[in-house]
């Protein structure tokens, strides 16, 4: 049985028979190599339909990927909803956000706004050129992930808990314009609609089901086409919820347990993935073959990068993924994944009476300080303030900070690492802790003595600041003064602040693979200025091996590693010595 790429991909997504597993990509596919070969480059290809289509076609023409896909960024819908977009470097980003739900309005003539007409035109061009032989994929952003761009991301995360009903209402209101856009993409020739809901993976099942699941399901149900959902990060514990949404395909990252995904999805949704775009496709080498074979043996229905391709990915590495998929793709089904028992779930920490949990045992022994810690864990600002006032009648402000507030945040950190808490809970806890610290510092009549000063920032071109916010909160909780420069921070601004502030460390995060190159550039500029400051890097776009390609840098795999790195720097260790202790 010989099939066209279009029939192969669509049949695989729908669970039908195929001659072999297809090699595709459901997220961003453009690379610098492709730009050079086509003459269609960023930023113009974000703004011009002809260049957008030309660059999208290169993913098939030069690598053999069995699809063409637009757009290349995740800001199209938020821009059309009124967000101010800027392109700093290569990637469009929303740079101004609404501060409250009361400011939100769905604009009229939605399909005529922003770059929506450009993407629609590009899809039509691709359908004319490739419609008979290749599937045309069009990406849209899911309701919750759109909301995290329309509003401040950290605010939106907090509101999913503190203003849950209003959050759900806003997400519900977003469904209609997104549905109108998705169905127009289908009418123009898109064979598959890919819903990127990257931020929903950070909610955890409880908040996802309470706020984001129903709007996403309504969007999927209303799209008159094949639908694939892509979620970043580790969604192993959320798999039953995401599968229940009802898309035909689910694209997963390498962090999600493949066996669990295949077992849960059997007969309900196709699994797409999960080749690491950074560790493997960016670097290349024999590991690409092993990863493709592991994905196929593990039960994927379509082989694809587990997220967007880094623009610096060499064409040859992508071709290797395609070649190895063609080589091993006929052997699908030889390995049966093991079943996974989802009945063992974590129970959210509470303050109800009952048997002591491992987290209860971490509370301070003193009842007043324990109440402060509990309030921090709940993320209840009012309760923290009440508990701090009561604790200050017995203990000094520094004791309340170190044992009560920091003790509570340490429990939150542990719960986050254990998968009991997710980002909404952590963000709310961090805010509650800061409210308590403010009361203690007011009692002191001065700011509490800090261990050292640390600059935090999100790499130039990157707007995703949630990881940076968590790092900043953990550092503050552990007694450091944090100079938070925000998101999308130019290299020169970090250099100037480093010259002025003389920090113990500079810390940077990057979620987008398109922005990670800011870190080696920053190191070089710091060295040029004679600044020997260590740069600690983290975030989904970077890994240890990448960070080790440039000096004066350390990689932190998890947010809590920021505290470990800071403690080592405080002891006077050099960047090389810190690397030796932190890197695996």
C-alpha positions in Angstrom: 0.0 0.0 0.0 1.6 3.3 -1.2 0.1 6.6 0.1 0.6 10.3 -0.5 2.0 12.2 2.5 -1.4 13.8 2.9 -3.3 10.6 3.1 -0.6 9.1 5.4 -0.7 11.9 7.9 -4.4 12.3 8.0 -5.0 8.6 8.2 -2.5 8.3 11.1 -4.1 11.1 13.0 -7.6 9.5 12.6 -6.3 6.1 13.6 -6.6 4.5 10.2 -4.3 2.2 8.3 -1.0 3.6 7.0 1.9 2.2 4.9 4.3 3.5 7.5 4.4 6.0 10.4 4.7 9.6 9.0 7.4 12.1 9.9 5.7 15.4 10.6 5.8 18.5 12.8 2.8 20.2 14.3 4.6 23.2 15.9 6.8 25.9 14.4 9.0 24.5 11.6 11.1 27.4 10.3 14.9 27.5 10.6 17.7 29.8 9.6 18.9 27.4 7.1 15.5 27.4 5.4 15.4 31.2 5.5 18.7 31.4 3.7 17.6 28.9 1.0 14.3 30.5 0.3 15.1 34.1 0.8 12.0 34.3 3.1 13.2 35.3 6.5 12.0 36.6 9.8 10.6 39.1 10.7 9.2 39.7 7.2 7.8 36.1 7.0 5.6 36.9 10.1 4.0 39.8 8.3 3.8 38.9 4.6 1.6 36.1 3.4 3.7 35.2 0.4 6.9 35.0 2.4 5.1 33.1 5.2 3.9 30.5 2.8 7.3 30.3 1.1 9.1 29.7 4.3 6.6 27.2 5.5 7.0 25.2 2.3 10.7 24.9 3.0 10.1 22.5 5.9 8.9 19.9 3.3 11.1 20.9 0.4 14.4 20.8 2.2 13.9 18.4 5.0 11.2 16.0 3.8 8.8 16.7 6.6 5.4 15.4 5.5 3.5 18.6 6.2 3.5 22.4 5.7 2.5 24.6 8.7 1.9 28.2 9.6 2.3 30.5 11.5 5.7 30.6 13.2 4.7 32.4 16.4 2.1 32.4 19.2 1.0 36.0 19.3 -1.4 36.2 16.4 -4.7 35.8 18.3 -3.7 38.0 21.2 -2.7 40.8 18.8 -6.0 40.5 17.0 -7.7 40.9 20.4 -6.0 44.2 21.0 -2.6 43.3 22.5 0.2 45.5 21.3 2.7 43.4 19.4 6.4 44.1 18.8 9.1 42.1 17.0 12.3 42.4 18.9 14.8 40.2 17.2 12.9 37.5 15.3 9.7 36.6 17.2 6.5 38.6 17.6 5.5 39.1 21.2 2.7 40.9 23.1 4.3 43.7 25.1 1.3 45.3 26.8 -1.3 43.5 28.8 -4.7 44.2 30.3 -4.6 44.5 34.1 -8.1 43.3 35.0 -11.0 41.3 33.5 -13.1 44.4 33.5 -11.0 45.8 30.7 -11.6 42.9 28.4 -13.7 43.2 25.2 -14.1 40.9 22.2 -13.5 43.3 19.2 -15.8 43.4 16.2 -14.6 42.2 12.7 -12.2 39.8 14.5 -11.0 38.1 11.3 -9.9 41.4 9.8 -7.7 42.4 12.7 -3.9 42.2 13.2 -2.1 39.4 11.3 -5.1 37.1 11.0 -5.6 38.0 7.3 -1.9 37.3 6.7 -2.1 33.8 8.1 -5.4 33.1 6.3 -3.8 34.2 3.0 -0.7 32.1 3.7 -2.9 29.0 4.3 -4.7 29.6 1.1 -1.5 29.8 -0.8 -0.1 26.6 0.7 -3.4 24.8 0.0 -3.2 25.8 -3.7 0.4 24.6 -4.0 0.5 21.5 -1.8 -3.2 20.6 -1.2 -3.2 17.4 -3.3 -0.1 15.8 -1.8 0.6 17.4 1.7 -1.5 18.2 4.7 -1.7 21.9 5.4 -1.6 22.5 9.2 -2.6 25.8 10.7 -1.8 26.6 14.4 -4.1 28.5 16.7 -3.6 29.2 20.4 -6.0 27.7 23.0 -8.2 29.8 25.2 -6.2 29.7 28.4 -2.9 30.4 26.6 -4.4 33.3 24.7 -5.6 34.7 28.1 -2.0 34.5 29.5 -1.0 36.9 26.7 -4.1 39.2 26.8 -3.6 39.6 30.6 -0.4 39.5 32.6 0.6 35.8 32.7 1.2 35.8 36.5 -2.1 37.5 37.1 -3.9 35.0 35.0 -2.4 32.1 36.8 -3.4 33.6 40.2 -6.9 34.4 39.0 -7.5 30.7 38.1 -7.7 30.2 41.8 -8.6 33.5 43.4 -11.1 34.6 40.7 -12.0 31.2 39.3 -15.5 31.9 38.1 -14.5 35.1 36.2 -11.5 33.3 34.7 -13.8 30.6 33.3 -16.1 33.2 31.9 -13.3 35.0 30.1 -12.0 31.8 28.6 -15.5 30.9 27.5 -15.8 34.3 25.8 -12.6 33.6 23.9 -14.0 30.5 22.3 -16.3 32.2 19.8 -13.6 34.3 18.1 -11.1 31.4 18.1 -13.7 29.1 16.7 -14.5 31.7 13.9 -10.8 31.9 13.1 -10.2 28.1 13.1 -13.1 27.4 10.8 -12.0 30.1 8.4 -8.6 28.5 8.3 -10.3 25.3 7.4 -12.4 27.0 4.8 -9.2 28.5 3.2 -7.6 25.0 2.9 -6.2 23.9 6.3 -6.5 20.1 6.6 -5.5 20.1 10.3 -6.0 22.7 13.0 -3.3 22.5 15.7 -4.4 24.0 19.0 -1.3 25.0 20.9 -2.3 25.3 24.6 1.2 25.5 26.0 0.3 27.2 29.3 -2.6 24.8 30.2 0.0 22.2 31.0 1.1 24.3 34.0 -2.4 24.3 35.7 -2.6 20.7 37.0 -5.7 18.6 36.6 -7.8 20.3 39.3 -7.5 23.9 38.0 -7.5 22.7 34.4 -10.9 21.0 34.9 -12.3 23.9 36.9 -11.3 26.7 34.4 -9.7 25.7 31.1 -11.1 22.3 30.1 -14.7 23.2 29.2 -13.7 26.1 26.9 -11.0 24.0 25.2 -13.5 21.2 24.7 -16.1 23.6 23.2 -13.5 24.9 20.9 -12.5 21.4 19.7 -16.1 20.3 19.3 -16.9 23.4 17.2 -14.0 23.1 14.7 -15.2 21.5 11.5 -11.9 19.8 10.8 -9.3 17.4 12.2 -7.9 18.8 15.4 -4.6 18.2 17.1 -3.8 19.6 20.6 -0.2 20.3 21.5 0.8 20.8 25.2 4.3 21.6 26.4 6.0 20.1 29.3 5.0 17.1 31.4 1.3 16.4 31.2 1.5 12.8 32.4 -0.9 13.4 35.3 -3.2 15.4 33.1 -3.5 12.9 30.3 -7.0 11.6 31.1 -8.3 15.2 31.2 -6.6 16.3 28.0 -7.7 13.2 26.1 -11.3 13.8 27.4 -11.3 17.1 25.5 -11.8 15.1 22.3 -9.2 16.1 19.8 -8.2 13.6 17.1 -4.5 14.0 17.9 -2.4 14.8 20.9 1.2 16.1 20.5 3.4 15.6 23.5 6.8 16.7 24.6 9.6 14.4 25.7 8.8 15.2 29.4 5.5 13.4 29.2 5.6 9.6 29.9 5.2 8.1 26.4 4.0 4.7 27.7 1.3 6.4 29.8 0.2 8.6 26.9 -0.1 5.6 24.5 -1.9 3.5 27.1 -4.3 6.2 28.0 -4.9 7.2 24.4 -5.5 3.8 22.9 -8.6 3.9 20.7 -9.4 7.5 21.6 -6.7 9.8 20.2 -3.5 9.5 18.2 -0.2 10.3 19.9 2.3 12.6 18.1 5.8 13.2 19.1 8.1 13.1 21.1 11.6 13.8 19.6 13.4 16.4 21.7 13.9 19.5 19.4 16.7 20.9 21.6 18.7 18.0 23.0 18.5 15.9 19.8 17.4 17.8 16.7 19.4 21.0 17.5 22.5 19.0 18.2 22.0 16.1 15.8 24.2 12.9 15.7 23.4 9.2 16.3 21.0 10.1 19.1 18.4 11.2 16.6 18.1 7.6 15.2 17.8 6.2 18.7 15.1 8.8 19.7 13.1 8.1 16.5 13.3 4.3 17.1 12.3 4.7 20.8 9.3 6.9 19.8 8.1 4.3 17.2 8.7 1.3 19.5 7.0 3.2 22.3 3.8 3.5 20.2 3.6 7.0 18.6 1.2 7.2 15.7 3.2 10.1 14.1 6.9 10.9 14.7 7.4 14.7 15.3 9.4 17.1 17.3 8.0 17.4 20.8 7.8 21.2 20.4 8.8 24.0 18.1 12.0 23.6 16.1 14.8 25.9 17.3 15.6 28.3 14.4 19.3 27.3 14.6 18.5 23.6 14.0 20.5 22.3 11.0 18.5 21.0 8.1 20.5 17.8 8.1 19.3 16.9 11.6 15.7 17.3 10.7 16.3 15.2 7.6 17.8 12.5 9.8 14.5 12.4 11.8 12.6 11.9 8.5 15.0 9.3 7.2 15.0 7.3 10.4 11.2 7.5 10.6 11.0 6.1 7.0 13.5 3.4 8.0 11.8 2.2 11.2 8.2 3.4 10.6 7.1 0.1 9.0 7.9 -1.7 12.3 5.2 -0.1 14.3 3.4 -2.3 16.7 6.2 -4.6 17.7 6.3 -3.3 21.2 3.1 -3.1 23.4 3.3 -0.3 26.0 2.7 -1.2 29.5 -0.6 -0.1 31.2 -0.4 2.7 33.7 -2.4 2.9 36.8 -3.8 6.5 37.2 -5.6 5.7 40.4 -2.7 6.8 42.5 -3.0 10.5 42.5 -1.6 13.2 44.8 -4.0 14.7 47.3 -3.8 18.4 47.5 -2.4 19.7 50.8 -5.1 21.1 53.2 -5.4 22.2 56.7 -8.2 19.8 57.7 -7.7 17.6 60.7 -6.5 14.1 60.0 -3.4 12.0 59.8 -0.2 14.0 59.5 1.3 14.2 56.0 4.9 14.5 55.0 4.2 18.2 54.4 2.6 18.7 57.9 5.8 17.4 59.4 7.8 20.2 57.8 5.7 22.9 59.6 7.4 24.9 62.4 6.9 23.4 65.8 5.6 26.7 67.2 1.8 27.0 66.6 1.9 30.7 65.7 4.7 30.2 63.1 3.0 27.1 61.8 -0.1 29.1 61.2 2.0 31.6 59.1 3.4 28.7 57.1 0.0 27.1 56.5 -1.4 30.4 55.2 1.6 30.7 52.8 1.0 27.2 51.6 -2.7 28.0 51.0 -1.7 31.2 49.1 -4.1 33.2 51.2 -2.8 36.7 51.5 -5.3 37.8 54.1 -4.7 34.8 56.3 -0.9 35.4 56.0 -1.3 39.0 57.2 -3.5 37.9 60.1 -1.1 35.1 61.1 2.0 37.3 60.8 0.4 40.0 63.0 -0.3 37.3 65.7 3.1 35.8 65.4 4.8 39.2 65.8 3.3 39.4 69.3 5.5 36.5 70.3 8.4 36.4 67.9 10.7 39.0 66.3 10.2 39.9 62.6 13.3 38.0 61.4 12.1 34.8 63.2 8.7 35.2 61.5 10.3 35.6 58.1 12.8 32.8 58.5 10.7 30.2 60.1 7.1 31.1 59.3 7.1 32.7 55.9 10.2 31.0 54.4 9.2 27.8 56.1 5.8 27.9 54.3 7.4 28.7 50.9 9.9 25.8 51.4 6.9 23.5 51.7 5.4 25.0 48.6 8.7 24.4 46.7 8.7 20.7 47.9 5.0 20.3 46.8 5.8 21.8 43.4 8.7 19.4 42.9 6.5 16.5 44.0 3.8 17.4 41.5 1.2 18.2 44.2 1.2 21.9 43.4 1.3 23.6 40.0 2.1 27.1 38.9 -1.1 28.8 40.0 -0.7 27.6 43.6 3.0 28.6 43.6 2.4 32.1 42.3 -0.3 32.7 44.8 1.9 31.4 47.7 4.7 33.7 46.6 2.5 36.7 46.6 1.1 35.8 50.0 4.6 35.4 51.4 5.7 38.8 50.1 2.7 40.4 51.9 3.9 38.9 55.1 7.5 40.0 54.5 6.2 43.6 54.0 4.6 43.5 57.4 7.7 42.2 59.1 9.9 44.8 57.4 7.5 47.5 58.5 7.9 46.3 62.1 11.7 46.3 61.7 11.5 49.9 60.4 13.8 48.8 57.6 14.2 46.1 55.0 15.5 42.8 56.5 19.2 42.1 55.9 19.6 40.2 52.6 22.2 37.6 51.9 23.2 39.0 48.6 21.8 40.8 45.5 20.8 38.8 42.4 19.6 40.1 39.0 16.8 38.0 37.3 15.5 38.4 33.8 13.9 36.7 30.8 16.1 36.6 27.7 15.8 39.2 25.0 12.9 38.4 22.7 11.1 36.1 25.2 7.9 37.2 27.0 7.4 34.0 29.1 8.2 35.2 32.6 6.5 32.6 34.8 9.7 30.6 35.4 11.5 33.8 36.2 8.8 34.8 38.6 9.1 31.5 40.5 12.9 31.8 40.6 12.6 35.4 42.0 10.0 34.3 44.6 12.2 31.4 45.8 15.3 33.6 46.0 13.4 36.2 48.0 12.0 33.5 50.3 15.5 32.4 51.0 16.8 35.8 52.0 18.2 37.3 48.8 17.6 40.7 47.4 16.2 40.3 43.9 16.5 42.9 41.1 13.9 41.7 38.7 14.4 43.2 35.3 11.3 41.6 33.8 10.8 39.9 30.5 12.3 40.4 27.0 15.3 42.2 28.5 17.9 43.5 26.0 21.4 42.2 26.6 22.7 45.7 27.0 20.2 46.5 29.8 21.4 43.4 31.7 25.0 44.5 31.3 24.3 48.1 32.5 22.3 46.8 35.5 25.2 44.4 36.3 27.7 47.3 36.2 25.4 49.4 38.5 24.2 46.7 40.9 27.3 44.5 41.2 25.2 41.4 41.9 26.2 38.1 43.4 24.7 36.4 40.3 22.8 37.1 37.1 20.0 34.7 36.4 18.2 34.4 33.1 15.4 32.2 31.8 14.3 31.4 28.3 11.3 29.3 27.2 11.5 29.9 23.5 14.3 28.2 21.6 14.5 31.3 19.4 15.8 33.3 22.3 18.4 31.1 24.0 21.2 32.6 22.0 20.9 35.8 24.1 22.8 34.0 26.9 26.2 33.5 25.2 25.9 37.0 23.9 25.3 38.3 27.4 28.3 36.4 28.7 30.6 37.9 26.0 29.4 41.4 26.8 29.9 41.0 30.5 33.5 39.8 29.8 34.1 42.7 27.5 33.1 45.0 30.4 35.4 43.2 32.8 32.5 41.8 34.8 33.3 38.3 36.0 29.7 37.7 37.2 28.4 34.1 36.9 25.3 33.7 34.7 22.8 31.1 35.8 20.5 29.9 33.0 17.3 27.9 33.0 14.0 27.4 31.3 12.5 25.1 28.7 14.7 26.3 25.9 18.1 25.5 27.4 19.8 22.5 28.8 23.1 21.6 30.5 24.9 20.7 27.4 24.0 24.0 25.7 25.0 26.1 28.7 28.4 24.2 28.8 29.2 25.6 25.3 30.0 29.0 26.8 31.9 29.9 29.9 31.0 31.9 33.0 27.6 30.1 33.1 25.8 27.5 35.1 22.6 25.5 34.2 19.7 25.1 36.6 17.3 22.3 35.7 14.6 23.3 38.2 13.6 26.6 39.8 14.8 25.4 43.2 18.3 25.0 41.7 18.5 28.8 41.7 18.7 28.8 45.4 21.4 26.1 45.4 23.4 28.1 42.9 23.0 31.3 45.0 24.2 29.5 48.2 27.3 28.3 46.4 28.0 31.7 45.0 27.5 33.2 48.4 30.3 30.9 49.6 32.6 32.5 47.1 32.8 29.6 44.6 33.7 30.4 41.0 31.4 29.5 38.1 33.6 26.5 37.3 33.3 25.2 40.9 29.5 25.8 40.9 29.2 23.9 37.7 31.1 21.0 39.1 28.7 20.7 42.0 25.4 21.5 40.2 25.8 19.9 36.8 24.9 16.2 36.4 
